[in-house]
Amino acid sequence: MQLNVRGYEGIWLEPLLNRFTINASNGGELGNCVLPDYVDTQNLEFSVVDDILTVVGYYRMNQ
């Protein structure tokens, strides 16, 4: 999963909703994404290279 996040400031996780939100540096919301139930949102890894945010989800063993 990749998102363009030019000017992003932070990523907010809502584990109960399996959702994360990307906030812009001006305080607005750049976007949000809901992940499948079998992705463990407590163990997500994010990397940003050239304004592209890549999300790596760690999957639960007991699907």
HTML snippet that shows the backbone in 3Dmol.js (N, CA, C, O; Angstrom):
<script src="https://3Dmol.org/build/3Dmol-min.js"></script>
<div id="view" style="width:600px;height:400px;position:relative"></div>
<script>
const pdb = `
ATOM      1  N   MET A   1       0.841  -1.167   0.000  1.00  0.00           N
ATOM      2  CA  MET A   1       0.000   0.000   0.000  1.00  0.00           C
ATOM      3  C   MET A   1       0.888   1.233   0.000  1.00  0.00           C
ATOM      4  O   MET A   1       1.756   1.375   0.861  1.00  0.00           O
ATOM      5  N   GLN A   2       0.678   2.121  -0.957  1.00  0.00           N
ATOM      6  CA  GLN A   2       1.503   3.320  -1.044  1.00  0.00           C
ATOM      7  C   GLN A   2       0.618   4.550  -1.219  1.00  0.00           C
ATOM      8  O   GLN A   2      -0.396   4.505  -1.917  1.00  0.00           O
ATOM      9  N   LEU A   3       1.010   5.635  -0.583  1.00  0.00           N
ATOM     10  CA  LEU A   3       0.280   6.887  -0.699  1.00  0.00           C
ATOM     11  C   LEU A   3       1.263   8.018  -0.908  1.00  0.00           C
ATOM     12  O   LEU A   3       2.366   8.008  -0.360  1.00  0.00           O
ATOM     13  N   ASN A   4       0.855   8.998  -1.710  1.00  0.00           N
ATOM     14  CA  ASN A   4       1.675  10.189  -1.881  1.00  0.00           C
ATOM     15  C   ASN A   4       1.408  11.106  -0.694  1.00  0.00           C
ATOM     16  O   ASN A   4       0.266  11.501  -0.458  1.00  0.00           O
ATOM     17  N   VAL A   5       2.445  11.444   0.046  1.00  0.00           N
ATOM     18  CA  VAL A   5       2.247  12.206   1.280  1.00  0.00           C
ATOM     19  C   VAL A   5       3.131  13.441   1.345  1.00  0.00           C
ATOM     20  O   VAL A   5       3.758  13.706   2.370  1.00  0.00           O
ATOM     21  N   ARG A   6       3.182  14.189   0.264  1.00  0.00           N
ATOM     22  CA  ARG A   6       3.972  15.418   0.254  1.00  0.00           C
ATOM     23  C   ARG A   6       3.469  16.354   1.360  1.00  0.00           C
ATOM     24  O   ARG A   6       2.283  16.675   1.429  1.00  0.00           O
ATOM     25  N   GLY A   7       4.386  16.776   2.209  1.00  0.00           N
ATOM     26  CA  GLY A   7       4.008  17.703   3.273  1.00  0.00           C
ATOM     27  C   GLY A   7       3.310  17.056   4.456  1.00  0.00           C
ATOM     28  O   GLY A   7       2.626  17.735   5.222  1.00  0.00           O
ATOM     29  N   TYR A   8       3.475  15.762   4.611  1.00  0.00           N
ATOM     30  CA  TYR A   8       2.780  15.123   5.732  1.00  0.00           C
ATOM     31  C   TYR A   8       3.490  15.433   7.041  1.00  0.00           C
ATOM     32  O   TYR A   8       4.690  15.706   7.066  1.00  0.00           O
ATOM     33  N   GLU A   9       2.739  15.387   8.113  1.00  0.00           N
ATOM     34  CA  GLU A   9       3.324  15.672   9.418  1.00  0.00           C
ATOM     35  C   GLU A   9       3.279  14.470  10.343  1.00  0.00           C
ATOM     36  O   GLU A   9       4.233  14.227  11.083  1.00  0.00           O
ATOM     37  N   GLY A  10       2.204  13.721  10.316  1.00  0.00           N
ATOM     38  CA  GLY A  10       2.115  12.601  11.240  1.00  0.00           C
ATOM     39  C   GLY A  10       1.118  11.563  10.777  1.00  0.00           C
ATOM     40  O   GLY A  10       0.298  11.805   9.892  1.00  0.00           O
ATOM     41  N   ILE A  11       1.209  10.416  11.391  1.00  0.00           N
ATOM     42  CA  ILE A  11       0.309   9.316  11.080  1.00  0.00           C
ATOM     43  C   ILE A  11      -0.370   8.904  12.382  1.00  0.00           C
ATOM     44  O   ILE A  11       0.291   8.648  13.389  1.00  0.00           O
ATOM     45  N   TRP A  12      -1.688   8.846  12.346  1.00  0.00           N
ATOM     46  CA  TRP A  12      -2.433   8.491  13.543  1.00  0.00           C
ATOM     47  C   TRP A  12      -3.079   7.135  13.342  1.00  0.00           C
ATOM     48  O   TRP A  12      -3.779   6.907  12.356  1.00  0.00           O
ATOM     49  N   LEU A  13      -2.838   6.237  14.285  1.00  0.00           N
ATOM     50  CA  LEU A  13      -3.418   4.904  14.201  1.00  0.00           C
ATOM     51  C   LEU A  13      -4.628   4.791  15.120  1.00  0.00           C
ATOM     52  O   LEU A  13      -4.611   5.259  16.259  1.00  0.00           O
ATOM     53  N   GLU A  14      -5.669   4.167  14.606  1.00  0.00           N
ATOM     54  CA  GLU A  14      -6.840   3.844  15.420  1.00  0.00           C
ATOM     55  C   GLU A  14      -7.011   2.335  15.353  1.00  0.00           C
ATOM     56  O   GLU A  14      -7.773   1.835  14.525  1.00  0.00           O
ATOM     57  N   PRO A  15      -6.308   1.598  16.219  1.00  0.00           N
ATOM     58  CA  PRO A  15      -6.274   0.140  16.110  1.00  0.00           C
ATOM     59  C   PRO A  15      -7.652  -0.513  16.172  1.00  0.00           C
ATOM     60  O   PRO A  15      -7.885  -1.522  15.506  1.00  0.00           O
ATOM     61  N   LEU A  16      -8.560   0.042  16.954  1.00  0.00           N
ATOM     62  CA  LEU A  16      -9.872  -0.589  17.086  1.00  0.00           C
ATOM     63  C   LEU A  16     -10.656  -0.521  15.782  1.00  0.00           C
ATOM     64  O   LEU A  16     -11.497  -1.379  15.512  1.00  0.00           O
ATOM     65  N   LEU A  17     -10.380   0.493  14.978  1.00  0.00           N
ATOM     66  CA  LEU A  17     -11.075   0.645  13.701  1.00  0.00           C
ATOM     67  C   LEU A  17     -10.241   0.131  12.542  1.00  0.00           C
ATOM     68  O   LEU A  17     -10.666   0.186  11.388  1.00  0.00           O
ATOM     69  N   ASN A  18      -9.039  -0.373  12.854  1.00  0.00           N
ATOM     70  CA  ASN A  18      -8.111  -0.795  11.797  1.00  0.00           C
ATOM     71  C   ASN A  18      -7.915   0.314  10.772  1.00  0.00           C
ATOM     72  O   ASN A  18      -7.928   0.068   9.566  1.00  0.00           O
ATOM     73  N   ARG A  19      -7.736   1.523  11.256  1.00  0.00           N
ATOM     74  CA  ARG A  19      -7.686   2.682  10.373  1.00  0.00           C
ATOM     75  C   ARG A  19      -6.475   3.527  10.746  1.00  0.00           C
ATOM     76  O   ARG A  19      -6.107   3.630  11.916  1.00  0.00           O
ATOM     77  N   PHE A  20      -5.863   4.126   9.732  1.00  0.00           N
ATOM     78  CA  PHE A  20      -4.848   5.124  10.036  1.00  0.00           C
ATOM     79  C   PHE A  20      -5.105   6.375   9.214  1.00  0.00           C
ATOM     80  O   PHE A  20      -5.635   6.304   8.106  1.00  0.00           O
ATOM     81  N   THR A  21      -4.732   7.505   9.758  1.00  0.00           N
ATOM     82  CA  THR A  21      -4.961   8.801   9.136  1.00  0.00           C
ATOM     83  C   THR A  21      -3.629   9.512   8.980  1.00  0.00           C
ATOM     84  O   THR A  21      -2.794   9.492   9.885  1.00  0.00           O
ATOM     85  N   ILE A  22      -3.435  10.142   7.825  1.00  0.00           N
ATOM     86  CA  ILE A  22      -2.211  10.899   7.572  1.00  0.00           C
ATOM     87  C   ILE A  22      -2.557  12.383   7.632  1.00  0.00           C
ATOM     88  O   ILE A  22      -3.443  12.853   6.918  1.00  0.00           O
ATOM     89  N   ASN A  23      -1.852  13.111   8.488  1.00  0.00           N
ATOM     90  CA  ASN A  23      -2.121  14.533   8.665  1.00  0.00           C
ATOM     91  C   ASN A  23      -1.092  15.378   7.929  1.00  0.00           C
ATOM     92  O   ASN A  23       0.095  15.053   7.895  1.00  0.00           O
ATOM     93  N   ALA A  24      -1.575  16.476   7.338  1.00  0.00           N
ATOM     94  CA  ALA A  24      -0.687  17.390   6.629  1.00  0.00           C
ATOM     95  C   ALA A  24      -0.037  18.350   7.615  1.00  0.00           C
ATOM     96  O   ALA A  24      -0.518  18.524   8.734  1.00  0.00           O
ATOM     97  N   SER A  25       1.047  18.964   7.198  1.00  0.00           N
ATOM     98  CA  SER A  25       1.770  19.884   8.072  1.00  0.00           C
ATOM     99  C   SER A  25       0.950  21.133   8.379  1.00  0.00           C
ATOM    100  O   SER A  25       1.234  21.821   9.360  1.00  0.00           O
ATOM    101  N   ASN A  26      -0.070  21.445   7.558  1.00  0.00           N
ATOM    102  CA  ASN A  26      -0.906  22.614   7.837  1.00  0.00           C
ATOM    103  C   ASN A  26      -2.102  22.255   8.717  1.00  0.00           C
ATOM    104  O   ASN A  26      -2.985  23.084   8.941  1.00  0.00           O
ATOM    105  N   GLY A  27      -2.127  21.026   9.211  1.00  0.00           N
ATOM    106  CA  GLY A  27      -3.191  20.637  10.126  1.00  0.00           C
ATOM    107  C   GLY A  27      -4.346  19.904   9.472  1.00  0.00           C
ATOM    108  O   GLY A  27      -5.202  19.358  10.167  1.00  0.00           O
ATOM    109  N   GLY A  28      -4.387  19.881   8.144  1.00  0.00           N
ATOM    110  CA  GLY A  28      -5.458  19.171   7.463  1.00  0.00           C
ATOM    111  C   GLY A  28      -5.187  17.680   7.383  1.00  0.00           C
ATOM    112  O   GLY A  28      -4.136  17.200   7.807  1.00  0.00           O
ATOM    113  N   GLU A  29      -6.137  16.967   6.841  1.00  0.00           N
ATOM    114  CA  GLU A  29      -5.983  15.529   6.689  1.00  0.00           C
ATOM    115  C   GLU A  29      -5.680  15.200   5.232  1.00  0.00           C
ATOM    116  O   GLU A  29      -6.446  15.550   4.334  1.00  0.00           O
ATOM    117  N   LEU A  30      -4.552  14.523   5.004  1.00  0.00           N
ATOM    118  CA  LEU A  30      -4.181  14.161   3.635  1.00  0.00           C
ATOM    119  C   LEU A  30      -4.935  12.931   3.159  1.00  0.00           C
ATOM    120  O   LEU A  30      -5.183  12.766   1.965  1.00  0.00           O
ATOM    121  N   GLY A  31      -5.292  12.083   4.085  1.00  0.00           N
ATOM    122  CA  GLY A  31      -6.020  10.887   3.693  1.00  0.00           C
ATOM    123  C   GLY A  31      -6.059   9.894   4.831  1.00  0.00           C
ATOM    124  O   GLY A  31      -5.351  10.028   5.829  1.00  0.00           O
ATOM    125  N   ASN A  32      -6.900   8.900   4.658  1.00  0.00           N
ATOM    126  CA  ASN A  32      -6.941   7.845   5.655  1.00  0.00           C
ATOM    127  C   ASN A  32      -7.183   6.528   4.953  1.00  0.00           C
ATOM    128  O   ASN A  32      -7.603   6.494   3.796  1.00  0.00           O
ATOM    129  N   CYS A  33      -6.921   5.464   5.645  1.00  0.00           N
ATOM    130  CA  CYS A  33      -7.054   4.154   5.039  1.00  0.00           C
ATOM    131  C   CYS A  33      -7.516   3.168   6.096  1.00  0.00           C
ATOM    132  O   CYS A  33      -7.064   3.200   7.241  1.00  0.00           O
ATOM    133  N   VAL A  34      -8.427   2.290   5.690  1.00  0.00           N
ATOM    134  CA  VAL A  34      -8.890   1.228   6.571  1.00  0.00           C
ATOM    135  C   VAL A  34      -8.257  -0.070   6.097  1.00  0.00           C
ATOM    136  O   VAL A  34      -8.312  -0.407   4.915  1.00  0.00           O
ATOM    137  N   LEU A  35      -7.663  -0.784   7.025  1.00  0.00           N
ATOM    138  CA  LEU A  35      -6.967  -2.025   6.693  1.00  0.00           C
ATOM    139  C   LEU A  35      -7.865  -3.226   6.955  1.00  0.00           C
ATOM    140  O   LEU A  35      -8.790  -3.147   7.763  1.00  0.00           O
ATOM    141  N   PRO A  36      -7.595  -4.338   6.274  1.00  0.00           N
ATOM    142  CA  PRO A  36      -8.372  -5.560   6.527  1.00  0.00           C
ATOM    143  C   PRO A  36      -8.227  -6.011   7.982  1.00  0.00           C
ATOM    144  O   PRO A  36      -7.236  -5.705   8.644  1.00  0.00           O
ATOM    145  N   ASP A  37      -9.218  -6.732   8.458  1.00  0.00           N
ATOM    146  CA  ASP A  37      -9.229  -7.169   9.857  1.00  0.00           C
ATOM    147  C   ASP A  37      -8.013  -7.996  10.227  1.00  0.00           C
ATOM    148  O   ASP A  37      -7.580  -7.978  11.380  1.00  0.00           O
ATOM    149  N   TYR A  38      -7.454  -8.721   9.267  1.00  0.00           N
ATOM    150  CA  TYR A  38      -6.365  -9.642   9.601  1.00  0.00           C
ATOM    151  C   TYR A  38      -5.001  -8.949   9.654  1.00  0.00           C
ATOM    152  O   TYR A  38      -3.987  -9.601   9.900  1.00  0.00           O
ATOM    153  N   VAL A  39      -4.971  -7.625   9.424  1.00  0.00           N
ATOM    154  CA  VAL A  39      -3.711  -6.893   9.571  1.00  0.00           C
ATOM    155  C   VAL A  39      -3.620  -6.368  10.998  1.00  0.00           C
ATOM    156  O   VAL A  39      -4.562  -5.760  11.507  1.00  0.00           O
ATOM    157  N   ASP A  40      -2.491  -6.605  11.632  1.00  0.00           N
ATOM    158  CA  ASP A  40      -2.297  -6.161  13.009  1.00  0.00           C
ATOM    159  C   ASP A  40      -1.857  -4.700  13.009  1.00  0.00           C
ATOM    160  O   ASP A  40      -0.682  -4.405  12.786  1.00  0.00           O
ATOM    161  N   THR A  41      -2.791  -3.788  13.258  1.00  0.00           N
ATOM    162  CA  THR A  41      -2.479  -2.361  13.179  1.00  0.00           C
ATOM    163  C   THR A  41      -1.548  -1.909  14.297  1.00  0.00           C
ATOM    164  O   THR A  41      -1.002  -0.807  14.229  1.00  0.00           O
ATOM    165  N   GLN A  42      -1.356  -2.733  15.324  1.00  0.00           N
ATOM    166  CA  GLN A  42      -0.439  -2.341  16.389  1.00  0.00           C
ATOM    167  C   GLN A  42       1.010  -2.519  15.946  1.00  0.00           C
ATOM    168  O   GLN A  42       1.927  -2.002  16.585  1.00  0.00           O
ATOM    169  N   ASN A  43       1.212  -3.242  14.864  1.00  0.00           N
ATOM    170  CA  ASN A  43       2.575  -3.526  14.410  1.00  0.00           C
ATOM    171  C   ASN A  43       2.771  -3.107  12.958  1.00  0.00           C
ATOM    172  O   ASN A  43       3.263  -3.881  12.137  1.00  0.00           O
ATOM    173  N   LEU A  44       2.380  -1.873  12.653  1.00  0.00           N
ATOM    174  CA  LEU A  44       2.561  -1.363  11.296  1.00  0.00           C
ATOM    175  C   LEU A  44       3.907  -0.659  11.188  1.00  0.00           C
ATOM    176  O   LEU A  44       4.398  -0.059  12.144  1.00  0.00           O
ATOM    177  N   GLU A  45       4.478  -0.752  10.012  1.00  0.00           N
ATOM    178  CA  GLU A  45       5.747  -0.078   9.764  1.00  0.00           C
ATOM    179  C   GLU A  45       5.544   0.871   8.588  1.00  0.00           C
ATOM    180  O   GLU A  45       4.969   0.489   7.568  1.00  0.00           O
ATOM    181  N   PHE A  46       6.017   2.109   8.733  1.00  0.00           N
ATOM    182  CA  PHE A  46       5.878   3.114   7.688  1.00  0.00           C
ATOM    183  C   PHE A  46       7.256   3.562   7.224  1.00  0.00           C
ATOM    184  O   PHE A  46       8.173   3.718   8.030  1.00  0.00           O
ATOM    185  N   SER A  47       7.394   3.767   5.925  1.00  0.00           N
ATOM    186  CA  SER A  47       8.616   4.392   5.428  1.00  0.00           C
ATOM    187  C   SER A  47       8.223   5.421   4.385  1.00  0.00           C
ATOM    188  O   SER A  47       7.286   5.208   3.616  1.00  0.00           O
ATOM    189  N   VAL A  48       8.938   6.534   4.356  1.00  0.00           N
ATOM    190  CA  VAL A  48       8.646   7.605   3.406  1.00  0.00           C
ATOM    191  C   VAL A  48       9.897   7.883   2.590  1.00  0.00           C
ATOM    192  O   VAL A  48      10.945   8.228   3.138  1.00  0.00           O
ATOM    193  N   VAL A  49       9.780   7.731   1.274  1.00  0.00           N
ATOM    194  CA  VAL A  49      10.886   8.007   0.366  1.00  0.00           C
ATOM    195  C   VAL A  49      10.330   8.831  -0.791  1.00  0.00           C
ATOM    196  O   VAL A  49       9.401   8.398  -1.473  1.00  0.00           O
ATOM    197  N   ASP A  50      10.887   9.999  -1.011  1.00  0.00           N
ATOM    198  CA  ASP A  50      10.443  10.873  -2.112  1.00  0.00           C
ATOM    199  C   ASP A  50       8.935  11.104  -2.082  1.00  0.00           C
ATOM    200  O   ASP A  50       8.256  10.970  -3.101  1.00  0.00           O
ATOM    201  N   ASP A  51       8.422  11.449  -0.909  1.00  0.00           N
ATOM    202  CA  ASP A  51       7.005  11.776  -0.730  1.00  0.00           C
ATOM    203  C   ASP A  51       6.069  10.593  -0.940  1.00  0.00           C
ATOM    204  O   ASP A  51       4.854  10.780  -1.012  1.00  0.00           O
ATOM    205  N   ILE A  52       6.602   9.392  -1.040  1.00  0.00           N
ATOM    206  CA  ILE A  52       5.745   8.216  -1.162  1.00  0.00           C
ATOM    207  C   ILE A  52       5.788   7.453   0.156  1.00  0.00           C
ATOM    208  O   ILE A  52       6.845   6.998   0.593  1.00  0.00           O
ATOM    209  N   LEU A  53       4.637   7.322   0.772  1.00  0.00           N
ATOM    210  CA  LEU A  53       4.544   6.572   2.021  1.00  0.00           C
ATOM    211  C   LEU A  53       4.217   5.116   1.707  1.00  0.00           C
ATOM    212  O   LEU A  53       3.230   4.820   1.034  1.00  0.00           O
ATOM    213  N   THR A  54       5.042   4.231   2.192  1.00  0.00           N
ATOM    214  CA  THR A  54       4.778   2.807   2.031  1.00  0.00           C
ATOM    215  C   THR A  54       4.414   2.229   3.394  1.00  0.00           C
ATOM    216  O   THR A  54       5.107   2.453   4.386  1.00  0.00           O
ATOM    217  N   VAL A  55       3.323   1.488   3.421  1.00  0.00           N
ATOM    218  CA  VAL A  55       2.859   0.886   4.659  1.00  0.00           C
ATOM    219  C   VAL A  55       3.105  -0.611   4.592  1.00  0.00           C
ATOM    220  O   VAL A  55       2.680  -1.287   3.655  1.00  0.00           O
ATOM    221  N   VAL A  56       3.802  -1.117   5.607  1.00  0.00           N
ATOM    222  CA  VAL A  56       4.029  -2.550   5.692  1.00  0.00           C
ATOM    223  C   VAL A  56       3.222  -3.060   6.872  1.00  0.00           C
ATOM    224  O   VAL A  56       3.463  -2.659   8.010  1.00  0.00           O
ATOM    225  N   GLY A  57       2.273  -3.935   6.610  1.00  0.00           N
ATOM    226  CA  GLY A  57       1.460  -4.476   7.687  1.00  0.00           C
ATOM    227  C   GLY A  57       1.954  -5.834   8.117  1.00  0.00           C
ATOM    228  O   GLY A  57       2.320  -6.672   7.293  1.00  0.00           O
ATOM    229  N   TYR A  58       1.960  -6.039   9.414  1.00  0.00           N
ATOM    230  CA  TYR A  58       2.316  -7.351   9.934  1.00  0.00           C
ATOM    231  C   TYR A  58       1.032  -8.132  10.161  1.00  0.00           C
ATOM    232  O   TYR A  58       0.113  -7.663  10.833  1.00  0.00           O
ATOM    233  N   TYR A  59       0.983  -9.309   9.599  1.00  0.00           N
ATOM    234  CA  TYR A  59      -0.248 -10.071   9.639  1.00  0.00           C
ATOM    235  C   TYR A  59      -0.300 -10.966  10.864  1.00  0.00           C
ATOM    236  O   TYR A  59       0.714 -11.517  11.293  1.00  0.00           O
ATOM    237  N   ARG A  60      -1.490 -11.102  11.417  1.00  0.00           N
ATOM    238  CA  ARG A  60      -1.674 -11.978  12.569  1.00  0.00           C
ATOM    239  C   ARG A  60      -1.498 -13.426  12.135  1.00  0.00           C
ATOM    240  O   ARG A  60      -1.818 -13.796  11.006  1.00  0.00           O
ATOM    241  N   MET A  61      -0.990 -14.227  13.041  1.00  0.00           N
ATOM    242  CA  MET A  61      -0.757 -15.630  12.710  1.00  0.00           C
ATOM    243  C   MET A  61      -2.070 -16.406  12.614  1.00  0.00           C
ATOM    244  O   MET A  61      -2.206 -17.300  11.778  1.00  0.00           O
ATOM    245  N   ASN A  62      -3.025 -16.067  13.459  1.00  0.00           N
ATOM    246  CA  ASN A  62      -4.286 -16.827  13.471  1.00  0.00           C
ATOM    247  C   ASN A  62      -5.337 -16.109  12.639  1.00  0.00           C
ATOM    248  O   ASN A  62      -6.137 -15.345  13.178  1.00  0.00           O
ATOM    249  N   GLN A  63      -5.344 -16.341  11.361  1.00  0.00           N
ATOM    250  CA  GLN A  63      -6.306 -15.658  10.483  1.00  0.00           C
ATOM    251  C   GLN A  63      -7.638 -16.395  10.531  1.00  0.00           C
ATOM    252  O   GLN A  63      -8.592 -15.991   9.866  1.00  0.00           O
TER     253      GLN A  63
END
`;
const viewer = $3Dmol.createViewer("view");
viewer.addModel(pdb, "pdb");
viewer.setStyle({}, {cartoon: {color: "spectrum"}});
viewer.zoomTo();
viewer.render();
</script>
